[in-house]
Amino acid sequence: MAVPATGSEPEPVLPAGLAAGVYIQDGYGRISHVNDKAEELLGRPAGELLGGDPHELLHRNPDGSRLPRPNCVLLQAFLSGRTVSLEGCQWFARGDGELICVGGLSVPYEVDGVPDGAVVVFFERPPDEAQTPTPPENLQALTDLADRLTMVAETTAVLTSTLDLDESLKRLVRLVVPRLADWAVVDLLEEQGKLRRVAVVHHVGGRHVRVEELAGPMPPVLEGSRMPLSRVLRGAAPRIVTPEDYAGPPDSGIAVQQREMFRAIGMRSAVIAPLRGPGKVLGALTLVRTEQEKPFDAAELALVDDIARRAGLAVDNAQLYERQRRVAETMQRHLLPPLPHIEGLEMTVRYHPAPHASRVGGDWYDAFRLPDRTTALVIGDVVGHDLQAAACMAQVRNMLRAFAWEHTEAPSVTVDRLDRALVHISDVQLATMILAQVERAQAGHWRLRWTNAGHPPPLLVHADGRVCFLEHGAADLVLGTELSPARTDFQQALPPRSTVVLYTDGLIEARGLPLSEGLDQLASFAAALADRSLDEFCDQLISRALYAANEDDVALLALRVPGAP
């Protein structure tokens, strides 16, 4: 079997010695896989076929001229997502310039209910036999083969299109149930070899239903157990099981739970196949027939084994990606500092990474005491959602702390000093930021002084629910432009029990939402939460931003001053 067009997908496993040529066409109309017989019949190596348009490469008129696209039966089948039997003579161009007359079948496959490619099975037929109808038994055999190859192609397309483990398992279940079975069960080996049943799904009433009471932690996998699931989890080949396999006394806790589950759902026939990753078994896929009377056969066992093999690679990729995300998120959270305790002030922070990035990014907050006993507050955003952005964020934060501590100056002077230094001694390209100082004023009141380098404005929330954005003219230029503009300081008295909210743009941006509407929504949300505790206030703001389909990092720092002295 030739390798796929890209190295990221496992190639379909076809029955050994298959006498028909096969090529698989992806959703873009390109050839993604071919088998050895196809190379032989077409007189072309796989390298000439993979990634090409089969219509341009192969489909011809009887005289060898290019077949007009509107006249091509195979192209029509691909575009319409229909199954087509290749009656008569379909002419394919060989690599040596000769033509061959072929018959066969084109079967579409779908991804999430949308046509996403086709499997074409073809064989050479003499032109003088082209008008002879294909015998029903041969057509059925081709149809069965095409159906199996279609499932293989669908599995590859579905499982390689996401790195989210839960989503991968959902897609796997939707693929095999009810087409192959009435129930699907997924068991995964976790850290320290612990086994967890992560999915038990039944197809009933036209929908997939998760049966949570049958899922959860499982007993340990024992080396001495001879029962099917234990053997598969230790690396044995997939096998077909029947109720008779569990009629005798169980030899392990896993066997007890497996027998009870099979009895509860009314198993008639089942297949248990290992989910294999590189060099290890990650779990098992169990498909169960309860309503379907036909037991699994050898051909279906091979098909389930191939699907499980692909699912294992998808699980391994998803687990590796999730481990990397956890490491990256841990690093990000360690880069974000703890808050100082300031007598009389309440402060809290929240950070939520971008949902589709690497869980690190350039959003950050900071708060620290200055030598003159005022408190510095910072919210900022370095361009990017990756490790480089996180590293640049750390550079900006550390440089700002050093400048603010060494020179007790107005916020605008400190930020100007930082801006002039960034382009010479850091890797930062562009960043926005607010640097604020909060300090006691006369008679126990509090005052906020700040400068804004291209960042969304602070929000002031009064105790009675009135809100206003602290915008005194346009914000100054972002950091990193090398323009070194004059920067401005602003001041605001903070009423008793008022709350100041510093935030990054992820809190006000969402797909299809104008920025002005995002600001209005934030103000409305904050006004409704004015009487909540500061922790609940922040939690609710974050949750509403995520509900609004936010796709960016969110960092938030909220400060609440005490009541009237």
Long-range contacts (C-beta under 8 A, 24 or more apart in sequence): 1-33, 1-35, 1-36, 2-33, 2-34, 2-35, 2-36, 2-39, 2-45, 2-46, 2-49, 2-50, 3-46, 3-50, 4-32, 4-33, 4-50, 5-30, 5-31, 5-32, 5-33, 5-50, 5-51, 6-32, 8-160, 9-156, 9-160, 10-156, 10-309, 10-310, 10-313, 12-149, 12-152, 12-153, 12-156, 12-306, 13-152, 13-302, 13-306, 13-309, 14-149, 15-145, 15-302, 18-145, 19-123, 20-104, 20-121, 20-122, 20-123, 20-142, 20-145, 21-102, 21-104, 21-121, 21-122, 21-123, 22-119, 22-120, 22-121, 22-122, 22-149, 23-49, 23-54, 23-120, 24-117, 24-118, 24-119, 24-120, 24-149, 24-153, 25-54, 25-78, 25-117, 25-118, 25-119, 25-120, 26-116, 26-117, 26-157, 27-111, 27-115, 27-116, 27-117, 27-157, 29-53, 29-54, 29-55, 29-78, 31-57, 32-117, 32-153, 33-153, 38-122, 41-92, 41-94, 41-100, 41-102, 41-122, 41-123, 41-124, 42-92, 42-93, 42-94, 42-95, 42-100, 43-94, 43-95, 43-96, 43-98, 44-94, 44-95, 45-95, 48-95, 54-120, 57-93, 58-92, 58-93, 59-90, 59-91, 59-92, 59-93, 60-91, 60-92, 60-93, 60-99, 61-91, 62-89, 62-91, 62-99, 64-91, 64-93, 64-97, 64-99, 67-91, 74-106, 74-120, 77-106, 77-108, 77-118, 78-106, 78-108, 78-117, 78-118, 81-108, 81-110, 81-115, 82-108, 83-107, 83-108, 83-146, 85-134, 85-139, 86-122, 87-133, 87-134, 88-130, 88-131, 89-125, 89-127, 89-130, 90-122, 92-122, 100-124, 101-125, 101-126, 101-127, 101-130, 103-130, 103-134, 104-142, 105-139, 105-142, 105-143, 105-146, 106-146, 107-143, 107-146, 107-147, 107-149, 107-150, 108-150, 109-150, 109-151, 109-153, 109-154, 109-157, 110-154, 111-154, 111-157, 111-158, 111-161, 112-158, 112-171, 112-174, 116-154, 116-157, 117-153, 117-157, 119-146, 119-149, 119-150, 119-153, 121-145, 121-146, 121-149, 144-299, 148-299, 148-303, 151-175, 151-176, 151-179, 151-180, 151-303, 151-307, 152-303, 152-306, 152-307, 152-310, 155-306, 155-307, 155-310, 155-311, 156-310, 159-310, 159-311, 159-313, 159-314, 160-314, 162-318, 163-317, 163-318, 163-321, 164-318, 165-315, 165-318, 165-319, 165-322, 168-311, 168-314, 168-315, 168-318, 169-198, 169-199, 169-315, 172-285, 172-307, 172-311, 172-314, 173-199, 173-201, 173-208, 174-208, 175-307, 176-287, 176-304, 176-307, 177-201, 177-202, 177-203, 177-208, 177-287, 178-203, 180-287, 180-300, 180-303, 180-304, 181-270, 181-271, 181-287, 181-288, 181-289, 181-292, 182-288, 182-289, 182-290, 182-291, 182-292, 183-265, 183-267, 183-286, 183-287, 183-288, 183-289, 183-290, 184-285, 184-286, 184-287, 184-288, 185-214, 185-261, 185-285, 185-286, 185-287, 185-288, 186-275, 186-283, 186-284, 186-285, 186-286, 187-218, 187-229, 187-233, 187-283, 187-284, 187-286, 188-275, 188-282, 188-283, 188-315, 189-221, 189-233, 189-281, 189-282, 189-283, 193-220, 193-221, 194-220, 195-219, 195-220, 195-221, 195-233, 195-254, 195-283, 198-283, 200-261, 202-265, 214-261, 214-264, 218-253, 218-254, 218-257, 219-252, 219-253, 219-254, 219-256, 219-257, 220-253, 220-254, 221-254, 222-251, 222-252, 222-254, 224-251, 225-251, 225-252, 225-254, 225-255, 226-251, 227-251, 227-252, 227-254, 227-255, 227-258, 228-258, 228-272, 229-254, 229-255, 229-258, 229-272, 229-284, 229-286, 230-254, 230-255, 232-272, 232-273, 232-274, 232-281, 232-284, 233-274, 233-281, 233-283, 233-284, 234-281, 235-274, 235-281, 236-274, 237-274, 237-305, 238-271, 238-272, 238-273, 238-274, 238-301, 238-304, 238-305, 238-308, 239-271, 239-272, 239-301, 240-269, 240-270, 240-271, 240-295, 240-296, 240-301, 241-269, 241-270, 241-271, 241-272, 242-268, 242-269, 242-270, 242-295, 243-267, 243-268, 262-288, 265-290, 266-290, 268-292, 268-293, 268-295, 269-294, 269-295, 269-296, 270-296, 271-296, 271-300, 271-301, 271-304, 273-304, 273-305, 273-307, 273-308, 274-308, 274-312, 275-308, 275-311, 275-312, 275-315, 276-308, 276-309, 276-312, 276-313, 277-312, 277-313, 277-315, 277-316, 278-313, 278-316, 281-312, 282-312, 282-315, 282-316, 282-319, 283-312, 283-315, 284-308, 285-311, 324-358, 325-358, 325-359, 326-359, 328-358, 328-359, 328-360, 328-387, 328-390, 329-353, 329-359, 329-360, 331-360, 331-390, 332-359, 332-360, 332-361, 332-390, 335-364, 335-390, 335-393, 335-394, 335-397, 336-364, 336-365, 336-366, 336-555, 337-366, 337-367, 337-368, 339-367, 340-367, 340-368, 340-369, 340-375, 342-369, 342-375, 344-440, 344-561, 344-562, 345-375, 345-438, 345-446, 345-559, 345-560, 345-561, 345-562, 346-534, 346-559, 346-560, 347-534, 347-557, 347-558, 347-559, 347-560, 348-534, 348-535, 348-538, 348-557, 348-558, 349-538, 349-555, 349-556, 349-557, 349-558, 350-538, 350-539, 350-541, 350-542, 350-554, 350-555, 350-556, 351-553, 351-554, 351-555, 351-556, 352-506, 352-542, 352-546, 352-553, 352-554, 353-553, 354-385, 354-506, 354-551, 354-552, 354-553, 355-550, 355-551, 356-551, 357-385, 357-386, 357-553, 358-385, 358-386, 358-387, 360-385, 360-386, 360-387, 360-389, 360-390, 361-385, 361-386, 361-389, 361-390, 361-393, 361-553, 362-389, 362-390, 362-392, 362-393, 362-431, 362-553, 363-393, 363-504, 363-506, 363-552, 363-553, 363-554, 363-555, 364-393, 364-396, 364-397, 364-555, 365-502, 365-555, 365-556, 365-557, 366-397, 366-400, 366-401, 367-557, 368-401, 368-404, 368-405, 370-404, 370-405, 370-408, 370-437, 371-405, 371-408, 372-408, 373-439, 374-437, 374-438, 374-439, 375-437, 375-438, 375-439, 376-404, 376-435, 376-436, 376-437, 377-434, 377-435, 377-436, 377-437, 377-438, 377-450, 377-500, 377-502, 377-557, 377-559, 378-433, 378-434, 378-435, 378-436, 378-502, 378-557, 379-433, 379-434, 379-455, 379-502, 379-503, 379-504, 379-555, 379-556, 379-557, 380-431, 380-432, 380-433, 380-434, 380-455, 380-504, 381-431, 381-432, 381-433, 381-455, 381-504, 381-505, 381-553, 381-555, 382-428, 382-430, 382-431, 383-429, 383-430, 383-431, 385-552, 385-553, 388-427, 391-427, 392-426, 392-427, 392-428, 392-429, 392-431, 395-426, 395-427, 395-428, 396-422, 396-426, 396-428, 396-431, 396-433, 396-479, 399-425, 399-426, 400-433, 400-435, 404-435, 410-449, 410-451, 410-489, 411-435, 411-436, 411-437, 411-449, 411-450, 411-451, 411-489, 412-451, 412-476, 412-487, 412-488, 412-489, 413-487, 415-451, 415-453, 415-479, 415-487, 416-484, 416-486, 416-487, 418-479, 419-453, 419-479, 419-480, 419-481, 419-484, 420-484, 422-479, 422-480, 423-480, 423-482, 428-479, 428-480, 429-480, 430-478, 430-479, 430-480, 430-481, 431-478, 431-479, 431-480, 432-478, 432-479, 433-479, 434-458, 434-502, 436-500, 436-502, 438-494, 438-500, 438-559, 438-561, 441-493, 443-565, 444-564, 444-565, 445-493, 445-494, 445-496, 445-565, 446-493, 446-494, 446-561, 447-491, 447-492, 447-493, 447-494, 448-491, 448-492, 448-494, 448-500, 449-489, 449-490, 449-491, 450-489, 450-490, 451-476, 451-487, 451-488, 451-489, 451-490, 452-476, 452-490, 453-477, 453-478, 453-479, 453-487, 454-478, 454-479, 455-504, 456-503, 456-504, 456-505, 456-507, 456-508, 456-519, 458-500, 458-501, 458-502, 459-500, 459-501, 459-503, 459-522, 459-523, 459-526, 460-492, 460-494, 460-498, 460-499, 460-500, 460-501, 461-498, 461-499, 461-500, 461-501, 461-526, 461-527, 461-529, 461-530, 462-495, 462-498, 462-530, 463-495, 463-496, 463-497, 463-498, 463-530, 463-531, 464-530, 465-527, 465-528, 465-530, 465-531, 466-527, 467-523, 467-526, 467-527, 467-530, 469-519, 469-523, 494-561, 495-561, 496-561, 496-562, 496-563, 496-564, 497-560, 497-561, 497-562, 497-563, 498-560, 498-561, 499-526, 499-530, 499-534, 499-537, 499-558, 499-559, 499-560, 500-558, 500-559, 500-560, 501-526, 501-541, 501-556, 501-557, 501-558, 502-556, 502-557, 502-558, 502-559, 503-541, 503-554, 503-555, 503-556, 503-557, 504-552, 504-553, 504-554, 504-555, 504-556, 505-552, 506-545, 506-550, 506-552, 506-553, 506-554, 506-555, 507-541, 507-542, 507-545, 507-550, 507-554, 507-556, 508-545, 509-550, 509-552, 510-545, 510-548, 510-549, 510-550, 510-551, 511-549, 511-551, 513-548, 518-548, 521-548, 534-558, 534-560
